Each structure stands twice: as C-alpha cells, then as structure tokens.
Amino acid sequence: MKKMSLRTRVLTGAVAAAALGAGTFGAMSANASTPAAAPAAAVKAETADRNLQQSTHLTVAAATKAAQAALDAAKKENQRVSVAVVDRNGNTVVTLRGDGAGPQSPESAVKKAYTAVSWNAPTSELAKRLEQAPNLKDIPGTLFLAGGSPVQVKGAPVAGIGVAGAPSGDLDEKFAAAGVAALGR
C-alpha cells in the first residue's frame, strides 16, 4: 500500500470531518424542525360558549341558484352581464360570466357584491352616500355603483349579489334583486 503524504492525510481528514459534521448537523436540523408529537388535547366547546360565534352562510348550491336566477333575468332582457355571490366575509362563492359579458364585468360584479354585504344595503343607496362621504370610494375592494344587493337573514347580511355589465346600474341592480328573490322560493 502506498503511503499518503502528510498534506493528503490532513486534507482527507478535514473532508471526512466536514462530511461527518454536516451529516450530524443535518440530522439535528431535521429533528429540530419536526417537533415531537404532542398528545392531542380534546377541546370541548359548547354552542353557548361566549368565545364562539355562529354565523349563517349560503351553501354553494344556494349561491349558484341565486347567481343563475340573476343571469337568467338579464338574459330575458337581452343583457350580457356577469354575476357574483360573496359570503358574509366578502369571499367569492360563485361567479358566472354571461355569454358576451365585458371583460371588466366579473371583477365589477364581485366588488358590487362585496360592497352590498359590507354595508348591508343595495349599492344604489350606498352610491348616494358618496355625496356626504366621498372618501368611501377609496376603501379597497368596493365599488359604489348600482348593481349590488345584500342577502339578509333576520335583517343581518349573510351574502351579497353583484351584477355588472348592463348599460345602467339600475338594470344591474334589478337582476341582482332577482337573484335575492330566487333564494326565497
């Protein structure tokens, strides 16, 4: 067997130590990032618990029914619109873009629905409030144009329906109201 030079032995030892150290550090890092499984603690919460809040949301089926009713109402009047339904938190549940609806209409419909549910009022009424408070229009995600209607249960908003794309906001709002009415059938 051939003898290695001192330089080769030192270099080989350093490489081996570095590899061993890296392997150990990697194993420790992997273990440190994976915490030991803690025993699952059962959390018991009663519906009367003051730390809980219940809310009412439309099902996807109900939101789709309302959106389709609004789209159908627009189609009967030869209007090309988009319809959006958002939940109480403003999250989009359903968006339908009608045949031939403009490219801006889906986003406008979502914003109208969000605005209606946020203030629990039709957006045509909210647009009138801009005269007294013009900075309302600066709130992100809102659109103060007619075409949004809230969906209410016992007077509280649970969803919003927005329609956009008709030549007037009054038509958009009429179609949104048709979507709200469909939920009552």
Contacts in CASP RR format, 6 or more apart in sequence:
PFRMAT RR
TARGET T0000
AUTHOR 0000-0000-0000
METHOD contacts of the structure
MODEL  1
MKKMSLRTRVLTGAVAAAALGAGTFGAMSANASTPAAAPAAAVKAETADR
NLQQSTHLTVAAATKAAQAALDAAKKENQRVSVAVVDRNGNTVVTLRGDG
AGPQSPESAVKKAYTAVSWNAPTSELAKRLEQAPNLKDIPGTLFLAGGSP
VQVKGAPVAGIGVAGAPSGDLDEKFAAAGVAALGR
4 12 0 8 1.000
45 51 0 8 1.000
45 52 0 8 1.000
46 52 0 8 1.000
47 54 0 8 1.000
55 88 0 8 1.000
55 158 0 8 1.000
56 88 0 8 1.000
56 153 0 8 1.000
56 156 0 8 1.000
56 158 0 8 1.000
57 87 0 8 1.000
57 88 0 8 1.000
57 158 0 8 1.000
57 159 0 8 1.000
58 66 0 8 1.000
58 85 0 8 1.000
58 87 0 8 1.000
58 93 0 8 1.000
58 151 0 8 1.000
58 158 0 8 1.000
58 159 0 8 1.000
58 183 0 8 1.000
60 93 0 8 1.000
60 94 0 8 1.000
62 183 0 8 1.000
63 85 0 8 1.000
63 87 0 8 1.000
63 93 0 8 1.000
63 94 0 8 1.000
63 159 0 8 1.000
64 85 0 8 1.000
64 94 0 8 1.000
65 182 0 8 1.000
65 183 0 8 1.000
66 85 0 8 1.000
66 94 0 8 1.000
66 151 0 8 1.000
66 159 0 8 1.000
66 161 0 8 1.000
66 179 0 8 1.000
66 180 0 8 1.000
66 182 0 8 1.000
66 183 0 8 1.000
67 83 0 8 1.000
67 84 0 8 1.000
67 85 0 8 1.000
67 94 0 8 1.000
67 95 0 8 1.000
67 96 0 8 1.000
67 161 0 8 1.000
67 179 0 8 1.000
68 96 0 8 1.000
68 182 0 8 1.000
69 178 0 8 1.000
69 179 0 8 1.000
69 181 0 8 1.000
69 182 0 8 1.000
70 81 0 8 1.000
70 83 0 8 1.000
70 161 0 8 1.000
70 162 0 8 1.000
70 163 0 8 1.000
70 175 0 8 1.000
70 176 0 8 1.000
70 178 0 8 1.000
70 179 0 8 1.000
70 182 0 8 1.000
71 81 0 8 1.000
71 83 0 8 1.000
71 96 0 8 1.000
71 98 0 8 1.000
71 175 0 8 1.000
72 178 0 8 1.000
73 174 0 8 1.000
73 175 0 8 1.000
73 178 0 8 1.000
73 179 0 8 1.000
74 80 0 8 1.000
74 81 0 8 1.000
74 83 0 8 1.000
74 98 0 8 1.000
74 163 0 8 1.000
74 166 0 8 1.000
74 171 0 8 1.000
74 175 0 8 1.000
75 98 0 8 1.000
77 171 0 8 1.000
79 165 0 8 1.000
79 166 0 8 1.000
79 167 0 8 1.000
79 171 0 8 1.000
79 175 0 8 1.000
80 98 0 8 1.000
80 99 0 8 1.000
80 100 0 8 1.000
80 101 0 8 1.000
80 102 0 8 1.000
80 165 0 8 1.000
80 166 0 8 1.000
81 98 0 8 1.000
81 101 0 8 1.000
81 105 0 8 1.000
81 109 0 8 1.000
81 163 0 8 1.000
81 164 0 8 1.000
81 165 0 8 1.000
81 166 0 8 1.000
81 172 0 8 1.000
81 175 0 8 1.000
82 95 0 8 1.000
82 96 0 8 1.000
82 97 0 8 1.000
82 98 0 8 1.000
82 101 0 8 1.000
82 102 0 8 1.000
82 105 0 8 1.000
82 106 0 8 1.000
82 108 0 8 1.000
82 109 0 8 1.000
82 163 0 8 1.000
82 164 0 8 1.000
82 165 0 8 1.000
83 94 0 8 1.000
83 95 0 8 1.000
83 96 0 8 1.000
83 98 0 8 1.000
83 109 0 8 1.000
83 161 0 8 1.000
83 162 0 8 1.000
83 163 0 8 1.000
83 175 0 8 1.000
83 176 0 8 1.000
83 179 0 8 1.000
84 92 0 8 1.000
84 94 0 8 1.000
84 95 0 8 1.000
84 96 0 8 1.000
84 106 0 8 1.000
84 109 0 8 1.000
84 110 0 8 1.000
84 112 0 8 1.000
84 113 0 8 1.000
84 161 0 8 1.000
84 162 0 8 1.000
84 163 0 8 1.000
85 92 0 8 1.000
85 93 0 8 1.000
85 94 0 8 1.000
85 95 0 8 1.000
85 113 0 8 1.000
85 151 0 8 1.000
85 159 0 8 1.000
85 160 0 8 1.000
85 161 0 8 1.000
85 162 0 8 1.000
86 92 0 8 1.000
86 93 0 8 1.000
86 110 0 8 1.000
86 113 0 8 1.000
86 114 0 8 1.000
86 117 0 8 1.000
86 159 0 8 1.000
86 160 0 8 1.000
87 93 0 8 1.000
87 117 0 8 1.000
87 158 0 8 1.000
87 159 0 8 1.000
88 117 0 8 1.000
88 157 0 8 1.000
88 158 0 8 1.000
88 159 0 8 1.000
90 113 0 8 1.000
90 114 0 8 1.000
90 117 0 8 1.000
90 118 0 8 1.000
90 160 0 8 1.000
92 110 0 8 1.000
92 113 0 8 1.000
93 159 0 8 1.000
95 106 0 8 1.000
95 109 0 8 1.000
95 110 0 8 1.000
97 105 0 8 1.000
97 106 0 8 1.000
101 165 0 8 1.000
102 165 0 8 1.000
104 164 0 8 1.000
104 165 0 8 1.000
105 164 0 8 1.000
105 165 0 8 1.000
106 164 0 8 1.000
108 143 0 8 1.000
108 145 0 8 1.000
108 164 0 8 1.000
108 165 0 8 1.000
109 162 0 8 1.000
109 163 0 8 1.000
109 164 0 8 1.000
109 165 0 8 1.000
110 162 0 8 1.000
111 141 0 8 1.000
111 142 0 8 1.000
111 143 0 8 1.000
112 123 0 8 1.000
112 143 0 8 1.000
112 145 0 8 1.000
112 147 0 8 1.000
112 148 0 8 1.000
112 162 0 8 1.000
112 163 0 8 1.000
112 164 0 8 1.000
112 172 0 8 1.000
112 176 0 8 1.000
113 148 0 8 1.000
113 159 0 8 1.000
113 160 0 8 1.000
113 161 0 8 1.000
113 162 0 8 1.000
113 176 0 8 1.000
114 141 0 8 1.000
114 142 0 8 1.000
114 143 0 8 1.000
114 160 0 8 1.000
115 123 0 8 1.000
115 126 0 8 1.000
115 141 0 8 1.000
115 142 0 8 1.000
115 143 0 8 1.000
115 144 0 8 1.000
115 148 0 8 1.000
116 122 0 8 1.000
116 123 0 8 1.000
116 126 0 8 1.000
116 147 0 8 1.000
116 148 0 8 1.000
116 149 0 8 1.000
116 150 0 8 1.000
116 157 0 8 1.000
116 160 0 8 1.000
116 161 0 8 1.000
116 162 0 8 1.000
116 176 0 8 1.000
117 150 0 8 1.000
117 151 0 8 1.000
117 157 0 8 1.000
117 158 0 8 1.000
117 159 0 8 1.000
117 160 0 8 1.000
118 142 0 8 1.000
118 157 0 8 1.000
119 126 0 8 1.000
119 150 0 8 1.000
120 150 0 8 1.000
120 152 0 8 1.000
120 155 0 8 1.000
120 156 0 8 1.000
120 157 0 8 1.000
121 150 0 8 1.000
122 146 0 8 1.000
122 147 0 8 1.000
122 148 0 8 1.000
122 149 0 8 1.000
122 150 0 8 1.000
122 173 0 8 1.000
122 176 0 8 1.000
122 177 0 8 1.000
123 143 0 8 1.000
123 144 0 8 1.000
123 145 0 8 1.000
123 146 0 8 1.000
123 147 0 8 1.000
123 148 0 8 1.000
123 149 0 8 1.000
123 162 0 8 1.000
123 173 0 8 1.000
124 146 0 8 1.000
124 147 0 8 1.000
124 148 0 8 1.000
124 169 0 8 1.000
124 170 0 8 1.000
124 173 0 8 1.000
126 136 0 8 1.000
126 144 0 8 1.000
127 144 0 8 1.000
127 145 0 8 1.000
127 146 0 8 1.000
129 136 0 8 1.000
129 144 0 8 1.000
130 136 0 8 1.000
130 137 0 8 1.000
130 144 0 8 1.000
136 142 0 8 1.000
136 144 0 8 1.000
137 144 0 8 1.000
145 164 0 8 1.000
145 169 0 8 1.000
145 172 0 8 1.000
146 168 0 8 1.000
146 169 0 8 1.000
146 170 0 8 1.000
146 172 0 8 1.000
146 173 0 8 1.000
147 162 0 8 1.000
147 163 0 8 1.000
147 164 0 8 1.000
147 169 0 8 1.000
147 172 0 8 1.000
147 173 0 8 1.000
147 175 0 8 1.000
147 176 0 8 1.000
148 160 0 8 1.000
148 161 0 8 1.000
148 162 0 8 1.000
148 163 0 8 1.000
148 172 0 8 1.000
148 173 0 8 1.000
148 176 0 8 1.000
149 160 0 8 1.000
149 161 0 8 1.000
149 162 0 8 1.000
149 173 0 8 1.000
149 176 0 8 1.000
149 177 0 8 1.000
149 179 0 8 1.000
149 180 0 8 1.000
150 157 0 8 1.000
150 159 0 8 1.000
150 160 0 8 1.000
150 180 0 8 1.000
151 157 0 8 1.000
151 158 0 8 1.000
151 159 0 8 1.000
151 160 0 8 1.000
151 161 0 8 1.000
151 180 0 8 1.000
151 183 0 8 1.000
152 158 0 8 1.000
161 176 0 8 1.000
161 179 0 8 1.000
161 180 0 8 1.000
162 172 0 8 1.000
162 176 0 8 1.000
163 172 0 8 1.000
163 173 0 8 1.000
163 175 0 8 1.000
163 176 0 8 1.000
164 172 0 8 1.000
165 172 0 8 1.000
166 172 0 8 1.000
166 175 0 8 1.000
END
